[in-house]
Every structure is written in C-alpha cells, then in structure tokens.
Amino acid sequence: MARYNFKETEAKWQRVWTEKRCFNVTEDASRPKYYVLEMFPYPSGRIHMGHVRNYTLGDVVARYKKARGFNVLHPMGWDAFGLPAENAAIENKVHPAKWTYENIASMRTQLQGMGLSYDWEREIATCHPDYYRHEQKMFLDFHKTGLAYRKESWVNWDPVENTVLANEQVIDGKGWRSGAPVEKKRLSQWFLKITDYAEDLLQAIQTLERWPDRVRLMQHNWIGRSEGARVFFPIANLPGGRDEKLEVFTTRPDTLFGASFCAISPNHPLAGELAANNPALTDFIAECSRIGTSEAAIETAEKKGFDTGLKAVHPLDPSWQVPIYVANFVLMEYGTGAIFGCPAHDQRDLDFARKYGLPVIPVVKPANAETVEIGDTAFPGEGVLFNSRFLDGLPVEDAKQRIVAELEKNRLGQANISYRLRDWGVSRQRYWGCPIPFIHCADCGIVPVPEEQLPVTLPEDVTFDAPGNPLDRHPTWKHVPCPSCGKPAQRETDTFDTFFESSWYFARFADARGETAFDRDKAGYWLSVDQYIGGIEHAVLHLLYSRFFMRALKKCGYTDVEEPFAGLLTQGMVCHETYKDADGKWLFPAQVTKDANGNSVTVEGGRPVTVGRSEKMSKSRKNVVDPVHIIGSYGADTARLFMLSDSPPERDLDWTDAGIDGAWRYLNRLHRLIDEGLDTLAPVKGARPNSLDGKAAAAEKALHKTIAGVSDDLDRFHFNKAVARIREFSNQLEDLDGKDEGNRWMKRRGLETLVQLIGPMTPHLAEELWGLLGHQTLLAETPWPEADPAMLVDDSVTIAVQVNGKLRGTIELPRDIDKQTAETAALALPAVLQQLEGKAPRKVIVVPNRIVNVVA
C-alpha cells in the first residue's frame, strides 16, 4: 500500500494545473459564463483562518460550476493601499511599497498552497499604477458629469494619525487605530454624489433576490428614506432685526401643534453666527465637537442643549413662540440640520424637554381614548389628533396630508423626502493611496490633470519622520505648472479612500491587462459577478459604494451594467475557545494541552488553564490557529474539508482539534479505500452488467441519489450537507466486495463518482485518486456526473399505519400498490390486531403511498 503523502500530492497537482492552465479563461459566447469572486484581501503578509474559509467556499463553487460546463472566471487580487502600510513603514522603517509587495508575494505563495482555482494571469494590486491610473481617469469623468465635487465639510479628524476617519472608524469617540479622541474639523474635501442615486439604490435592493435578507435590510436602513415635510419657522428676534426663517425637516408634521422648542446642529450656520459673539456657546460647540460625527456616538451621548435666546414663531400661529436651542443630537448632515421638538410623541424630545423644563403638549391619542397622559414615556404610536385645531379627529396619516396641504397653501412649508445617506467623502490625508488627479492654481482654481499625463504616481522618496501626510512636505512632487495657464501651482496632496479602489476592482478582472479600465464587450460578457463571497462587515459601505460606482460608470459611458453582484454569500466567522493562565494572561491554543484527567493545562509546566467561550479568532485574545501550520501538518485538503463540513457557510464555525483530526482521518480512509481496493474493481470504462443484485443494486440507486443530492446542496451552498452525503455513500461502497461482476462494476462506478463529487472540496486528493482509478485525463477537466431520473424514484415506500389517528406501526410496500393490498397488509400488523380486539374495523382509509388509517 502506498501511503498518502499529501505534501507530494498537493505540490504535484498544483504544478500540473498551472502547467496545463486549467483555470485560465477567455470570453466564449458559445458557453454560459459564471463569475465567482471572493472579496479580495488586504496584503497583511499572512493568511488567517477567515481567508481559508472564504476562499475555500469560492473555490468549491468555481470548480463545481466548471465541471457543470460553465466558463468560469475566478480571479484574485490585492486591496493594497491603506493606512496600515504607512503605520508599518513608521514602525519598521520600511517603505510602504516594499512592505506591501513583499506581503503580496508571501500571501500569494500561501494561497497557491491551498490549491485554489484562480486565474492568476488576471492578478491585480490596487497600489500598482497600471491599476490606479484607470480610476484617476474615472474620477476626471465623474467630475465632468457633476458626480465628483469639492466642498468644505465637517469631518472626523484623528489628531495622531493626522487624517480624516470615516464614521465607522470612530469607536467610542476615538480613532480605531490610534485610540486618540477624535475631533471635528472643517476641511475642503472631495466628494462623490452618491445621493443622486439614493432612490434608485433603494428601489433596486428589491431586485437583489440572491442577497441575504439581512444585508438588503442593512442597506435599506443605511440609505434611510424618510417622507415628511420642510417647515419654515420665522425667527422673531434675530440680531439686527433681520427677517429670516428657520427651515426644519420633520417626518411628523402632524404633531406641529405639539411643538415646544426648535433645535439646530452645532454646525448649523446660525450656530456659528451666534457663537462669534458668545464665548459660552463657542465652548458648548467645542464640547459637541468632541463627540465626533458618527450617528452612533451622537445617539449614545447625553443629550445637551444651549438656549440661544432666539425664538421661533409657530408657522400656523403668529402668537406662538418657542425657544431655539443648539443641541448636540441634531445632525447637520440630515435633513436641514434643524428640528422642531414635540416631546409628547418622541422620546428623545421628551427627555430633552424634561431636562430643560419645556412644555409637553400631547396632540395624538389612541383612537378609543379621551386623552393621553405623558409621564416619562412618549407616545409615538398611531392614533387620532386632538389639541390640534383643524386636525382634530383625523388619523395620523390623514393629518400629515392635511397639514402639509395647509403649509404649502400658505407657503410655510412643503412635502419633502429626505435620506439618511450622505455624499461619499473620498479624501484622505495620507501618502499610501491613489493620488487625486487635480491641481490647485491661484489664478485658475482647481484644474484637472490632463488625461495624457495620467497616471499621477506617488513619489518614492518620502519620509515618515513627522506627523501628517508626507506629500504635503515633499520638496518637488507637489509643485507643478498649471495645465491651463502654465503658472506655478500645486498638486492635490489628498489621496483616495481605499473604498474607491474596491468599488470597481471586480470590473478590472474582466480585462485585467487592458489599456482601458476594462473593455466594454468583455465587461458585458463577465459582469455582473454571479457569486460574490465575503464578510458581513462589508454589508453596507463596500457593497453600497460598488453599486453606486457601477451606476456612475454607466453614466460616463463605461458599461451598461448597474448591479455589480447578482448573488451574495456572507460567510460566518471562524471561532476558537479562549484560554487564560493563572495570571489572567491570554494563551495561544498551541500553548494549551490536556493532562491525564482531561483538564486544560499549559504545555510548559502543566499549570492550570481557564477555558473561556468560543469567540472570533483574534490576535488580541490569542485564540488564533495558524493556517500555514495546519496546511503544513495536515494538508490543504484537510483544512478545506473541515471548513466545509462543520457548519453552514453563513454561520460561525468553531475550530476544534477533533474536527481537523476527523477530516484528516476521513481523507486517509478514502485513500485506502481506493488504493487498497483496486484489485476488486472492474476495468476502466467497463460495461454495466445486464443486472445488479442485492447490495450492488442498492448502491446504484444510492449513487444517483447522492449525485442529485450533492448537486442540489452545492447549488444551494449547503456544503456541510454535501459532505455528509458523500461520507454516507462512501460507507455504502465499503460494504461492496469484488466477488462478482456486478459488485466489481458497481464499486468502480461508485468510487469514480465519489471522487468526482468530492473533487471541488478536496481537489488534490481527488485528482490523485482519479489517476489511481486509471484515468489519463485530469479530473479538473472532467464533466460533472449526471443522475438518472429513473433511479431517483424508489420501488417501495414506507407507509404509516394508524388506528383512530394514532401511529401504530409502518409497512414496506411496492410503490403505487392497490388499496386492497395496502389495507390487508395494515390489518395484519400485530399492533393493529391488538387494538381491534377481534372486531372488524368500522372503516379503513388508504392514502396511496403514505398512510393507512384504521377506524376502530
């Protein structure tokens, strides 16, 4: 018996697949296409278990679809720009480019060791000028069509990293990497006008039928469509007696007669004007700025306000005035940056009113109640209006329409739709990113870089010995003549947010070496991505930005495709138990073992270990397992099989030593089953005997059921169920001996099919076993087995037998047997005879192939 040597086997077949270019593809109109893509990784230098799971899932889909006859595109690239590279440069005194490309080389080798079916000839790295020159051209085109613009904006500013942070990068008011308290800062920033597509992006969510419901809901909520009204409150006592109105957006115009205050954002122009002569207000605005700009931070902060002394006049009653506050919970980016507060029907407004002693006026009551009492809890629900003059007695929705009509008639407001979605700020004050292709001229203003001068590349001679963006300090790079007038000017030193690169990389894979961003016909052939696979953490920003990007590219004439990803699978996390020693320090799993009593102890010294709950693998908790070590110890196929067999892909997976050992044992058992049983098999391509008996006949039916079941499971991404079916079928094949022609033929046919079915999951071993079974062709180029529909129908059925509706037993009968035979068999059951006690049944009801119910 030849021992299964996974190291030699996996290296051999990876080499063969590469030499034969098995996974390199071109467009082929004669075949259906299938584009499989996993979210590309940041080149940190080492793959982790999350990578192994993500890429294994995609590889199974790609190999399966290839076997089913599809022309499969399955590429890989690197999300290679980003602040971590700069941090590494500062820490290790190495250039970000060197650090990044060395990490890419390391991770490429690790991924290739997994036997993934990538078309490596399409590999891209977003930090390469051959990639980002195209997005610079896109940005110029976006600018021409009005989709890109520059404006001053309040941003999250990390004073240590000296860069803008997205709201999602602000954790508990601090920078996600530096831990420094984030400040609000007003900067000139570049934006993409994603809000132009808010309604389209929202409505099109309904067409994404192969996306998880929770992802679609997250996008729906992020876009945040709100129907309401803009209401104009005259300001009674503005300095200088000016006649101005405060414009307020509200989703509850029906509660206008319950107003007790107005509030404006700390960033509202009126707040800035008043603060110029009010030091106390200036201090309050500065305090608000320390909260950050994220909605989460604002929502959880204590609600505070500053009374400006100004009064707002109720738009429908000139004698009614309410105070105007600057409030820390009002977002300038939402609606108009101003609200009116109706405390009785909004909990946040009620808390604010109670804090500052403001009136609470209920105007909506339950339909069958005389009134409503407001204590510490607001009444936000449906009902009918009261205390509301001409609105009294109207249901809430009718009242909304009635009051908006009144406001519009008197030019005091208008119906309005608002969105939570804000335009996408793409400027980042860092070096390691794609340069924004614009030039600042004192005479001409902001001037685009001429297209023939693209790409604008990064200078290599930069230093990181001072805070901030090295591009700002570079002595020569930023100094250029103005393309319009020729006078001295300066380059834009901000670089793109890395979401910019990841918002179109999938399209570049369609034509990765093209002179343009992508050939229109090639993109038309490959896009949309048929199956996209990645983490739920990218459910909003990356996916939403990518959807916007395709619409923007369509507007600029690049493509007709609008939705980038037709199908989406969000895989769960890989988890592991956590361990602490007696001093409370985290331990790596490799530092923990079991003693003779089965207790967890340290490998060194045998000291007690506290075992914690299973959590997502994290370097901070040290509950990580190195996939390179696992692959080196067990082989890539073992790691792949365990990742597939333990749980459904959308759920978290608990990594266990027992699980990986079980996968390893099964693959060795499968190898022995074939390697040691070759002399019990019929010849390759031998003819099926005229008849099969006993175990062989049962195995043949099981074979076709297994083909159909596994195929269906893979189509539905039920990989763990597919593995279970394959293992069950292999158990049945082990019972076949080679004593007669039928068994020999069936065992060969069964083993060959088994190898084909497990091929997408454990491709190296399957390829090796395919060769052991005598095949000269590659399994990677072999079509998927087809199930015979006739074999999927059972010849017999199990029928339940009931007496007075209670189950008393089952009988096995030929399918579609006549009712009389079924009745006779049921009445002969001992349990039925016992219930009848020698008496004839009153009635026997036969449901063909399912139930016989005896009525005693």
Helices and strands as residue ranges (DSSP letters): H 6-20, E 33-38, H 49-67, E 71-73, E 77-78, H 83-92, H 96-112, G 120-122, E 124-125, H 129-144, E 148-158, E 163-165, G 167-169, E 170-171, E 174-175, E 183-192, G 194-197, H 198-204, G 205-207, H 213-223, E 225-234, G 239-241, E 245-250, G 253-258, E 261-264, H 269-275, H 279-289, H 295-300, E 305-313, E 321-327, E 338-341, G 343-345, H 347-356, E 364-365, E 384-385, G 389-391, H 396-409, E 413-419, E 424-425, E 427-428, E 438-441, E 445-448, G 451-453, H 470-473, E 479-481, E 488-491, E 495-496, H 499-502, H 505-508, G 509-511, H 520-526, E 531-535, G 536-538, H 541-555, E 568-571, E 574-580, E 586-587, G 589-591, E 592-594, E 600-602, E 610-616, H 627-634, H 636-645, E 653-654, H 657-675, G 678-680, H 694-715, H 719-734, H 741-758, H 763-772, G 779-781, G 789-792, E 796-803, E 806-814, H 819-827, H 830-836, E 843-847, E 851-855
